[in-house]
Amino acid sequence: MPTNMNRGPEIYDPDALKSEYSRSEREAMAPYASKRRPGGRKISLKILLLDLLLLCILGGILYPYIIGKNKEGVLDGIRFRLYLSSDEDSLFVSLMMENPSDGNLSDTLDIQIFVNEKEVESLSDLTPSPGESRTLRFRLTGSQQKDAVRIVVNKNSGHLELNAVSSE
């Protein structure tokens, strides 16, 4: 076997792996070597803060709309509106019913009032005449915390639920 065999470029030469770069060449390669842009953290922080600001704005606009969404409803042409206010130990609940002048005299209504999912009042046969509006007012015992009030209006053809939450 011959010992002087030319192996070509596979022969290890420690001097062949050295390379010299000037400072300008190293600075030009730095963004590619680290794969980071200068100021990259500042940009991501700005995006995060803008996202949080957007969520706060959307929450401030949409939350009151969602809470107030279930305070009104229509059942068989009769419009119902729920008003709720509270003081230290009482809840003041008002249920307004409006039957339009072209409305018909409908069946009897059964109304149930729940406070914190406990039934506190039940009424029936309170259908307003066409063109008439009627308001039912109740003073209920509340707690020191927020109270959830739910009114269920039942009729032969369907039912309607109105919800509200008292303020602290």
Backbone hydrogen bonds in HBPLUS format (Angstrom, degrees):
<---DONOR---> <-ACCEPTOR-->    atom                        ^
c    i                          cat <-CA-CA->   ^        H-A-AA   ^      H-
h    n   atom  resd res      DA  || num        DHA   H-A  angle D-A-AA Bond
n    s   type  num  typ     dist DA aas  dist angle  dist       angle   num
A0016-ALA N   A0013-ASP O   3.01 MM   3  5.43 145.3  2.14 112.0 122.0     1
A0026-ARG N   A0022-SER O   3.07 MM   4  6.43 154.3  2.14 151.0 158.1     2
A0027-GLU N   A0023-ARG O   2.96 MM   4  6.22 162.0  1.99 155.5 160.1     3
A0028-ALA N   A0024-SER O   3.02 MM   4  6.14 146.4  2.14 137.8 146.9     4
A0029-MET N   A0025-GLU O   3.13 MM   4  6.33 138.5  2.31 138.4 148.4     5
A0029-MET N   A0026-ARG O   3.18 MM   3  5.15 127.6  2.47  93.6 107.0     6
A0030-ALA N   A0026-ARG O   3.05 MM   4  6.15 127.5  2.34 143.1 156.5     7
A0032-TYR N   A0029-MET O   3.14 MM   3  5.50 123.6  2.47 108.2 122.0     8
A0033-ALA N   A0029-MET O   2.97 MM   4  6.12 150.4  2.06 155.5 165.0     9
A0034-SER N   A0030-ALA O   3.14 MM   4  6.25 167.5  2.16 159.5 160.1    10
A0035-LYS N   A0031-PRO O   2.99 MM   4  5.54 126.8  2.28 127.3 140.0    11
A0040-GLY N   A0037-ARG O   3.25 MM   3  5.29 141.1  2.41 134.4 126.5    12
A0043-ILE N   A0039-GLY O   3.29 MM   4  6.60 153.3  2.37 148.1 154.6    13
A0044-SER N   A0040-GLY O   3.16 MM   4  6.40 161.1  2.20 146.5 151.1    14
A0045-LEU N   A0041-ARG O   2.99 MM   4  6.13 150.7  2.08 144.8 152.7    15
A0046-LYS N   A0042-LYS O   3.03 MM   4  6.23 153.7  2.10 143.2 150.0    16
A0047-ILE N   A0043-ILE O   3.02 MM   4  6.30 156.0  2.08 148.6 154.9    17
A0048-LEU N   A0044-SER O   3.02 MM   4  6.19 156.3  2.08 142.6 148.8    18
A0049-LEU N   A0045-LEU O   2.96 MM   4  6.19 161.7  1.99 150.6 155.0    19
A0050-LEU N   A0046-LYS O   2.93 MM   4  6.12 155.3  1.99 147.5 154.4    20
A0051-ASP N   A0047-ILE O   2.94 MM   4  6.15 151.6  2.03 145.9 153.6    21
A0052-LEU N   A0048-LEU O   3.01 MM   4  6.32 159.4  2.05 150.3 155.4    22
A0053-LEU N   A0049-LEU O   2.95 MM   4  6.15 155.7  2.01 145.5 152.3    23
A0054-LEU N   A0050-LEU O   2.94 MM   4  6.12 155.5  2.00 145.2 151.7    24
A0055-LEU N   A0051-ASP O   2.98 MM   4  6.26 156.8  2.04 149.9 155.8    25
A0056-CYS N   A0052-LEU O   3.00 MM   4  6.24 154.9  2.07 147.1 153.8    26
A0057-ILE N   A0053-LEU O   2.99 MM   4  6.23 158.8  2.04 149.8 155.3    27
A0058-LEU N   A0054-LEU O   2.93 MM   4  6.12 168.1  1.94 152.5 156.1    28
A0059-GLY N   A0055-LEU O   2.86 MM   4  5.94 156.6  1.92 143.8 151.0    29
A0060-GLY N   A0056-CYS O   2.91 MM   4  6.03 151.6  1.99 143.6 151.1    30
A0061-ILE N   A0057-ILE O   3.03 MM   4  6.25 139.6  2.20 144.9 155.2    31
A0062-LEU N   A0058-LEU O   2.78 MM   4  5.77 169.9  1.79 155.8 159.4    32
A0063-TYR N   A0059-GLY O   3.03 MM   4  5.38 153.6  2.10 129.7 137.7    33
A0066-ILE N   A0062-LEU O   2.91 MM   4  6.16 155.8  1.96 158.2 164.9    34
A0067-ILE N   A0063-TYR O   2.99 MM   4  6.19 163.9  2.02 156.5 160.7    35
A0068-GLY N   A0064-PRO O   3.00 MM   4  6.01 161.1  2.04 142.2 147.5    36
A0069-LYS N   A0066-ILE O   3.33 MM   3  5.07 154.8  2.40  95.5 102.7    37
A0163-ASN N   A0070-ASN O   2.95 MM  93  5.37 151.0  2.03 128.9 137.8    38
A0082-LEU N   A0071-LYS O   2.82 MM  11  5.08 155.5  1.88 157.7 161.8    39
A0073-GLY N   A0080-PHE O   2.99 MM   7  5.30 147.9  2.10 149.7 151.0    40
A0080-PHE N   A0073-GLY O   2.73 MM   7  5.30 173.0  1.74 167.9 169.0    41
A0075-LEU N   A0078-ILE O   2.94 MM   3  5.33 161.6  1.98 149.8 152.3    42
A0078-ILE N   A0075-LEU O   3.09 MM   3  5.33 162.1  2.13 116.2 117.9    43
A0079-ARG N   A0098-GLU O   2.92 MM  19  5.15 154.1  1.99 155.6 152.9    44
A0098-GLU N   A0079-ARG O   2.88 MM  19  5.15 154.6  1.94 147.6 155.4    45
A0081-ARG N   A0096-MET O   2.90 MM  15  5.08 145.0  2.02 143.2 152.0    46
A0096-MET N   A0081-ARG O   2.86 MM  15  5.08 166.2  1.88 152.7 156.1    47
A0083-TYR N   A0094-SER O   2.86 MM  11  5.01 162.6  1.89 153.6 156.7    48
A0094-SER N   A0083-TYR O   2.89 MM  11  5.01 163.2  1.91 151.3 152.3    49
A0085-SER N   A0092-PHE O   3.03 MM   7  5.22 151.4  2.12 142.7 151.1    50
A0092-PHE N   A0085-SER O   2.78 MM   7  5.22 177.6  1.78 158.0 157.2    51
A0087-ASP N   A0090-SER O   3.06 MM   3  5.54 157.9  2.11 152.4 157.7    52
A0142-GLY N   A0089-ASP O   3.18 MM  53  5.27 169.7  2.19 118.1 120.5    53
A0091-LEU N   A0140-LEU O   2.69 MM  49  4.96 163.8  1.72 149.0 152.5    54
A0140-LEU N   A0091-LEU O   2.81 MM  49  4.96 162.7  1.83 149.0 153.8    55
A0093-VAL N   A0138-PHE O   2.91 MM  45  5.11 158.1  1.96 147.6 153.7    56
A0138-PHE N   A0093-VAL O   2.77 MM  45  5.11 156.7  1.83 155.9 161.8    57
A0095-LEU N   A0136-LEU O   2.79 MM  41  5.09 159.8  1.83 149.8 156.9    58
A0136-LEU N   A0095-LEU O   2.81 MM  41  5.09 165.8  1.83 145.8 149.7    59
A0097-MET N   A0134-ARG O   2.70 MM  37  5.18 168.9  1.72 163.6 167.6    60
A0134-ARG N   A0097-MET O   2.77 MM  37  5.18 156.4  1.83 150.1 158.4    61
A0099-ASN N   A0132-GLU O   3.02 MM  33  5.69 175.5  2.03 165.2 166.7    62
A0131-GLY N   A0099-ASN O   2.94 MM  32  5.51 135.6  2.14 120.7 133.6    63
A0103-GLY N   A0100-PRO O   2.89 MM   3  5.02 159.6  1.93 109.6 115.1    64
A0131-GLY N   A0100-PRO O   3.13 MM  31  4.80 135.2  2.34  94.8  97.1    65
A0125-ASP N   A0109-LEU O   2.99 MM  16  5.36 124.0  2.31 139.9 154.0    66
A0110-ASP N   A0154-ASN O   2.97 MM  44  5.03 166.2  1.99 147.1 150.1    67
A0154-ASN N   A0110-ASP O   2.76 MM  44  5.03 170.6  1.76 155.5 158.1    68
A0111-ILE N   A0123-LEU O   2.79 MM  12  5.10 159.3  1.83 139.7 147.0    69
A0123-LEU N   A0111-ILE O   2.79 MM  12  5.10 162.3  1.82 152.1 158.2    70
A0112-GLN N   A0152-VAL O   2.91 MM  40  5.19 158.3  1.96 148.2 155.4    71
A0152-VAL N   A0112-GLN O   2.89 MM  40  5.19 161.5  1.93 151.3 157.3    72
A0113-ILE N   A0121-GLU O   2.90 MM   8  5.13 167.8  1.91 148.5 149.0    73
A0120-VAL N   A0113-ILE O   2.88 MM   7  5.90 167.2  1.89 161.0 164.7    74
A0114-PHE N   A0150-ARG O   2.77 MM  36  5.08 165.6  1.79 161.7 165.6    75
A0150-ARG N   A0114-PHE O   2.89 MM  36  5.08 163.4  1.92 145.6 150.4    76
A0115-VAL N   A0118-LYS O   2.93 MM   3  5.35 159.7  1.98 148.3 145.9    77
A0118-LYS N   A0115-VAL O   3.08 MM   3  5.35 151.5  2.16 108.1 116.4    78
A0116-ASN N   A0148-ALA O   2.78 MM  32  5.06 168.7  1.79 154.7 158.5    79
A0132-GLU N   A0129-SER O   3.02 MM   3  5.33 149.3  2.12 140.9 138.6    80
A0166-SER N   A0147-ASP O   2.89 MM  19  5.30 165.5  1.91 153.7 157.8    81
A0149-VAL N   A0164-ALA O   2.83 MM  15  5.31 170.9  1.84 160.6 163.3    82
A0164-ALA N   A0149-VAL O   2.94 MM  15  5.31 144.0  2.08 154.6 159.7    83
A0151-ILE N   A0162-LEU O   2.85 MM  11  5.12 162.5  1.88 150.3 156.3    84
A0162-LEU N   A0151-ILE O   2.85 MM  11  5.12 159.8  1.89 150.0 156.8    85
A0153-VAL N   A0160-LEU O   2.79 MM   7  5.10 169.6  1.80 157.9 161.6    86
A0160-LEU N   A0153-VAL O   2.84 MM   7  5.10 146.9  1.95 142.5 153.0    87
A0155-LYS N   A0158-GLY O   2.82 MM   3  5.28 139.6  1.98 169.4 176.3    88
A0158-GLY N   A0155-LYS O   3.27 MM   3  5.28 147.4  2.39 101.1 110.2    89
